[in-house]
Amino acid sequence: MNEDLPAPPAAARSENRLSARMRRYARVSGVVAGQAARFAGKRLFGGGGDSAAHAAEIKAALGGLKGPLMKVAQMLATIPDALPADYAVELAQLQSNAPPMGRPFVRRRMAAELGPDWNRHFRDFPLEPAAAASLGQVHRAILADGRPVACKLQYPDIESAVEADLAQLRLVFALYRRYDAAIDTARIYEEICARLREEIDYEREARHLRLYEEMLADEPEVHVPRPVDPLCTRRLLTMSWLEGRPLLAFKTAPREVRNALALRMFRAWYIPFYRYGVIHGDPHLGNYTVREDLHLNLMDFGCVRIFQPSFVGAVIDLYRALVRGDRDLAVHAYETWGFTNLTDEVIDILNEWAAYLYGPLMEDRPRLIDESRSSHEGRRVAIRVHRRLREAGGVMPPREFVFMDRAAIGLGAVFLHLAAEVNWHRLFLELIEGFDLEELARRQRRALTRQGLEPPH
């Protein structure tokens, strides 16, 4: 095909995109509706089939999609209790393998963002992407002054696709409500909507980059891309290119190397959280690489969660409550987070889950993050807690838990891959030493104001 042929009229392009989107929605909606009917039949008549098979059918309906629906599916696979375990296992296998945007579109989008003479900014700009993602694609370019940069270019019509795909997400959660009432997903849905709408604003992501550069300024072994502000818009993010190898390439490295990488990952995620109330909410394996000097590159800052200082304080309060056996302090932490209707039974269940999550932080010795050496123990505890919550009448997790838990689970998986043996207890105590809620609030407010970001509501 001649890449310089004129583009089809805008109306025709919009019609093609709309018809394609409607076809994919019909496919997904049909599968979800069919499964809802099966679950209804199971309630009325017993039986109803295998949930693992149903999950595989959902994965097949979603497979190969490009855009927000794929992004949401990948999110759900890593958020504890967002979906039943069988569904999470299937969705975790989804990969974004849709074809890249065509070269003519890339030219048109770059001209729309930077003007008709957009290529004067670059010594070289390959029209083929170096990497593809669910919401955009990345081009490795060379600026006119010789600097290598990554240009993240958003897919077309992504805002309308986000809104339509979030409507599809309602169907998935409706299915879950029929399947299991242990976890009320209403706030999970609200949180995913808010973060996904933020993630398509590349100007906001540029501010996140500068925020992380400030928060990690005293961490010389962690590197963050620097935005090239004149070449950033809402749909184009231009930033320094960071060379590195995939983290999993170091699975068989000497133990001291693996431990050092785990330490850098831990500090890269939790210094911003405990000192600024901010967390990177997408610990996907593609979002960090390792340099030749074993320094860490941290990337993709679309999904960043900013917390109320009181939320961070409650994380520390719950740790202290578990160490001291202080039930009243534990209840105070849960209530600060927004849990309501805390019966003695629900408190006991939440404490069981908290004891598992905080376990590595409570032992003053080098150890694996999960000494079962797999996710099986966590899965076993999660299943038991989930069953007990269902029997107790269910619970509605606070919104803030969604990406906090996602980060913790994602990092835990990395530490398992590396088989890192670290004294997590001392790392944690170092981070919270001298913790002061009012100082965190002041530090957070100053940093957010400098980067043009709003404080948490």
C-alpha positions in Angstrom: 0.0 0.0 0.0 1.3 3.5 -0.8 1.8 5.3 2.5 1.4 8.7 0.8 -2.1 8.1 -0.6 -4.6 10.7 0.7 -6.4 9.6 3.9 -10.1 8.7 3.5 -12.6 11.4 4.5 -12.9 12.0 8.2 -16.6 10.9 8.2 -15.6 7.6 6.6 -12.8 7.0 9.0 -15.1 7.8 12.0 -17.8 5.4 10.5 -15.2 2.6 10.1 -13.9 3.1 13.7 -17.5 3.3 15.1 -18.6 0.1 13.3 -15.5 -1.8 14.4 -16.0 -0.7 18.0 -19.7 -1.6 17.9 -18.8 -5.1 16.6 -16.3 -5.7 19.4 -18.7 -4.4 22.0 -21.4 -6.7 20.7 -19.0 -9.6 20.9 -18.0 -8.8 24.5 -21.5 -8.0 25.6 -22.8 -11.2 24.1 -20.4 -13.3 26.1 -21.1 -11.4 29.3 -24.8 -11.7 28.8 -24.5 -15.4 28.1 -22.5 -15.9 31.3 -25.0 -13.9 33.3 -27.7 -16.3 32.1 -25.6 -19.3 33.1 -25.2 -17.9 36.6 -28.9 -17.2 36.9 -29.6 -20.8 35.8 -27.1 -22.1 38.4 -29.0 -20.2 41.1 -32.4 -21.5 40.0 -31.5 -25.1 39.0 -28.1 -25.9 40.3 -25.1 -26.6 38.1 -24.4 -23.9 35.5 -20.9 -25.0 34.4 -17.3 -24.4 35.2 -16.2 -20.8 36.2 -12.8 -21.5 34.7 -14.4 -22.3 31.3 -16.5 -19.1 31.6 -13.3 -17.1 32.3 -11.6 -18.6 29.3 -14.6 -17.5 27.2 -14.3 -13.9 28.5 -10.5 -13.9 27.7 -11.3 -15.1 24.1 -13.8 -12.3 23.7 -11.3 -9.7 24.8 -8.2 -11.1 23.1 -6.6 -9.0 20.5 -8.5 -5.8 21.3 -6.6 -2.5 21.3 -7.4 0.4 23.6 -9.0 1.0 27.0 -10.9 -2.3 27.2 -7.6 -4.2 27.0 -6.1 -1.8 29.6 -9.0 -2.4 31.9 -8.7 -6.2 31.5 -5.1 -6.0 32.4 -5.8 -3.8 35.4 -8.5 -6.2 36.7 -6.1 -9.1 36.5 -3.8 -7.5 39.1 -6.4 -5.9 41.5 -7.1 -8.3 44.4 -10.8 -9.3 44.6 -11.8 -7.2 41.6 -12.9 -10.4 39.9 -13.1 -14.1 40.8 -9.7 -15.9 40.9 -10.4 -17.9 37.7 -11.1 -14.7 35.8 -8.0 -13.0 37.1 -5.8 -15.9 36.0 -7.2 -15.8 32.5 -7.1 -12.0 32.1 -3.5 -12.0 33.3 -2.6 -13.8 30.1 -3.9 -11.1 27.8 -1.4 -9.3 25.8 -1.8 -6.1 23.7 -0.9 -7.4 20.3 -3.0 -5.2 18.1 -1.3 -3.8 14.9 0.4 -0.4 15.2 -1.1 2.8 13.8 -0.3 3.3 10.1 2.5 5.6 8.9 0.0 8.1 7.4 -1.8 8.4 10.7 1.4 9.0 12.6 2.3 11.8 10.2 -1.2 13.4 10.6 -1.2 13.0 14.4 2.3 14.6 14.8 1.3 17.5 12.5 -1.9 17.9 14.6 0.1 18.0 17.9 3.2 20.0 16.8 2.2 21.8 13.6 2.8 21.0 9.9 6.6 21.5 10.3 6.7 19.0 13.2 9.7 17.1 11.8 12.0 20.1 12.1 12.2 19.2 15.8 13.8 15.8 15.0 16.9 14.6 13.3 15.2 11.2 12.9 11.7 10.1 13.6 10.9 6.5 12.5 7.2 6.2 11.6 7.2 2.6 12.8 6.8 2.3 16.6 9.4 0.8 18.9 6.8 -0.5 21.2 3.0 -0.7 21.4 0.7 -0.4 24.4 -3.0 -0.5 25.1 -3.6 3.3 24.9 -0.8 4.4 22.6 2.5 3.5 20.9 6.1 4.6 21.4 8.5 5.9 18.8 12.3 6.1 19.4 13.3 9.3 17.8 16.4 11.6 17.8 15.9 15.3 18.5 17.5 17.9 16.3 20.2 18.4 19.0 21.0 14.7 18.9 19.3 13.6 22.1 17.4 10.2 21.9 13.8 10.5 23.0 10.7 8.4 23.4 7.6 9.8 21.8 4.4 8.3 23.1 1.6 8.9 20.7 -2.0 8.2 21.6 -4.3 6.1 19.6 -7.1 7.9 17.7 -10.4 8.7 19.4 -9.2 7.3 22.7 -11.3 9.6 24.9 -14.6 8.4 23.4 -13.3 4.8 23.5 -12.5 5.1 27.2 -16.1 6.2 28.1 -17.6 3.5 26.0 -15.3 0.8 27.4 -16.0 1.9 31.0 -19.6 1.3 30.2 -18.6 -2.2 29.2 -16.8 -2.6 32.5 -20.1 -2.2 34.2 -21.3 -5.4 32.5 -18.3 -7.3 33.8 -18.9 -6.1 37.4 -22.6 -6.9 37.1 -21.5 -10.4 36.2 -19.3 -10.5 39.3 -22.2 -9.4 41.6 -24.2 -12.4 40.4 -21.2 -14.6 41.0 -20.1 -13.5 44.4 -21.2 -10.8 46.9 -18.2 -11.0 49.2 -16.7 -7.8 47.8 -18.8 -4.9 46.7 -17.0 -3.6 43.6 -18.8 -0.2 43.4 -15.8 1.8 44.6 -13.3 -0.4 42.7 -15.2 0.7 39.5 -15.1 4.4 40.6 -11.4 4.2 41.1 -10.6 2.5 37.8 -12.7 5.1 36.0 -10.9 8.0 37.6 -7.4 6.6 37.0 -8.1 5.6 33.4 -9.5 9.1 32.5 -6.3 10.6 34.0 -4.1 8.2 32.1 -5.2 9.5 28.7 -4.0 13.0 29.6 -0.3 13.0 28.6 0.2 16.5 29.9 -0.7 15.2 33.3 1.7 12.3 32.8 4.5 14.8 32.1 3.7 16.5 35.4 3.9 13.0 37.1 7.4 12.5 35.5 8.6 15.8 37.1 7.0 14.9 40.4 8.8 11.6 40.5 12.1 13.2 39.5 11.7 15.5 42.6 10.6 12.7 45.0 13.4 10.4 44.0 16.1 13.1 43.8 18.1 11.5 46.6 18.0 8.1 45.0 20.9 8.1 42.5 20.3 4.5 41.5 16.7 5.1 40.3 16.1 7.0 37.0 13.0 8.6 35.6 12.5 9.9 32.0 12.6 13.7 31.8 9.8 15.3 29.7 10.7 17.6 26.8 8.1 20.2 27.6 7.9 22.0 24.2 7.1 18.7 22.5 4.4 17.5 25.0 0.7 17.8 24.5 -2.4 16.1 25.8 -1.9 13.3 23.1 1.9 13.4 22.7 4.4 12.8 25.4 8.1 13.3 24.5 10.7 12.3 27.1 14.2 11.2 27.4 14.9 7.6 26.2 16.2 5.3 28.9 18.3 2.3 27.8 18.0 -0.9 29.8 17.4 -4.6 29.9 14.2 -6.3 31.1 14.3 -7.0 34.9 13.5 -10.7 34.3 16.8 -11.0 32.5 18.4 -11.0 35.9 16.5 -13.9 37.4 19.6 -16.0 37.3 22.1 -13.3 38.3 24.1 -13.7 41.6 22.1 -13.3 44.7 23.7 -9.9 45.7 22.6 -8.5 42.3 19.1 -9.7 42.7 18.9 -8.4 46.2 20.2 -5.0 45.1 17.6 -4.8 42.4 14.8 -5.7 44.8 16.1 -3.0 47.2 16.0 -0.4 44.4 12.5 -1.4 43.4 11.2 -1.3 47.0 12.6 2.3 47.5 11.4 3.5 44.1 7.9 2.6 45.0 7.7 3.3 48.7 9.8 6.4 49.2 7.2 8.4 47.3 4.4 6.7 49.2 5.7 7.1 52.8 7.2 10.6 52.3 4.8 12.1 49.8 1.6 10.0 49.8 2.1 9.1 46.1 2.3 5.6 44.5 3.0 4.4 41.0 -0.1 2.2 40.4 1.2 0.1 37.5 4.0 -2.3 38.5 3.8 -4.0 35.1 7.0 -5.8 34.1 7.4 -3.6 31.1 7.5 -0.5 33.2 11.0 -0.9 34.5 14.4 -1.8 33.0 17.9 -2.3 34.4 21.0 -0.4 33.2 24.4 -1.8 32.7 25.5 -0.4 36.0 22.4 -2.1 37.6 20.6 1.2 38.2 16.9 1.0 37.7 14.8 2.8 35.1 11.2 3.5 36.1 8.8 4.3 33.3 5.1 4.8 32.4 3.6 7.3 34.8 0.0 7.5 33.5 -1.4 5.6 36.5 -0.3 7.5 39.6 -2.3 7.6 42.8 -2.1 10.5 45.2 -3.4 9.7 48.7 -4.7 11.7 51.6 -1.9 11.9 54.3 -4.3 10.2 56.7 -4.4 7.1 54.5 -0.6 6.7 54.7 -0.8 7.2 58.5 -3.3 4.4 58.8 -1.0 2.1 56.9 1.6 2.7 59.6 -1.0 2.5 62.4 -2.1 -1.0 61.2 1.5 -2.2 61.2 2.0 -1.0 64.8 -1.4 -2.5 65.8 -0.3 -5.9 64.5 3.1 -5.7 66.2 1.5 -4.7 69.6 -1.7 -6.8 69.3 -3.6 -3.5 69.6 -7.1 -4.3 68.3 -8.4 -0.7 68.9 -5.6 0.8 66.8 -6.3 -1.7 64.0 -10.0 -0.6 64.0 -8.9 3.0 64.0 -6.8 2.3 60.9 -9.7 0.5 59.1 -12.1 3.3 59.9 -9.6 5.9 58.7 -9.5 4.1 55.4 -13.2 4.2 55.1 -14.4 0.8 56.2 -17.8 0.9 57.8 -20.0 -1.6 59.7 -17.0 -3.2 61.3 -18.4 -6.1 63.3 -16.0 -8.2 65.5 -16.2 -10.9 62.8 -15.2 -8.6 60.0 -12.4 -7.1 62.1 -11.0 -10.6 62.7 -11.1 -11.4 59.0 -9.4 -8.1 58.0 -6.7 -8.7 60.6 -6.0 -12.2 59.1 -5.4 -10.6 55.7 -3.4 -7.8 57.1 -1.2 -10.2 59.1 -0.4 -12.0 55.8 0.4 -8.8 53.9 2.5 -7.3 56.7 4.2 -10.6 57.5 7.5 -9.9 55.7 7.8 -6.5 57.5 7.4 -8.0 60.9 10.4 -10.4 61.0 13.8 -8.8 61.6 15.8 -11.1 59.3 16.6 -11.5 55.6 13.9 -13.5 53.9 12.0 -14.1 50.8 8.9 -11.9 50.4 6.8 -15.2 50.4 8.7 -18.2 51.8 6.4 -20.6 50.1 8.4 -19.5 47.0 5.2 -19.1 45.0 1.9 -17.3 45.0 0.1 -20.4 46.3 0.2 -19.3 50.0 -1.2 -15.9 49.2 -3.9 -17.4 47.0 -4.8 -19.9 49.8 -5.1 -17.1 52.4 -7.1 -14.9 49.9 -9.5 -17.6 49.2 -10.1 -18.3 52.9 -10.5 -14.6 53.7 -12.9 -14.2 50.7 -15.0 -17.1 51.9 -15.2 -15.7 55.4 -16.1 -12.2 54.2 -18.9 -13.7 52.1 -20.2 -15.6 55.1 -20.1 -12.4 57.2 -22.2 -10.5 54.7 -19.6 -8.9 52.5 -17.5 -5.7 52.6 -16.9 -2.6 50.4 -13.2 -1.8 50.1 -12.3 1.8 50.0 -11.4 3.3 46.6 -7.8 4.0 47.7 -7.1 0.3 48.2 -7.4 -0.5 44.5 -4.0 0.7 43.2 -2.3 0.4 46.6 -3.0 -3.3 46.6 -2.2 -3.5 42.9 1.2 -2.0 43.6 1.9 -4.3 46.5 0.9 -7.5 44.7 2.8 -6.5 41.5 6.0 -5.7 43.5 5.6 -8.9 45.4 5.6 -10.8 42.1 8.8 -9.1 41.1 10.5 -10.0 44.3 9.4 -13.6 43.9 10.8 -13.7 40.3 14.1 -12.4 41.6 14.1 -14.8 44.7 15.3 -11.8 46.6 16.3 -12.3 50.3 16.1 -9.0 52.0 15.4 -7.7 55.5 12.1 -6.1 54.6 11.5 -5.2 58.2 14.5 -2.9 58.4 13.8 -1.4 55.0 10.3 -0.5 56.2 11.4 0.9 59.6 14.0 3.1 57.8 11.2 4.5 55.6 8.8 5.3 58.5 11.4 6.5 61.0 10.3 9.8 62.4 7.1 9.7 60.4 5.0 12.9 61.0 1.6 13.3 59.4 1.7 17.0 59.3 5.2 17.1 57.8 4.0 14.6 55.1 1.0 16.9 54.3 3.3 19.9 54.0 5.8 18.0 51.8 3.1 16.6 49.6 1.4 20.0 49.2 4.7 21.7 48.2 5.6 19.0 45.7 2.2 18.9 44.0 2.0 22.7 43.8 5.4 22.9 42.1 4.3 20.4 39.5 0.8 21.9 38.9 -1.0 18.9 40.4 -4.1 19.1 42.5 -4.1 17.7 46.1 -6.2 14.6 46.8 -9.8 15.2 47.6 
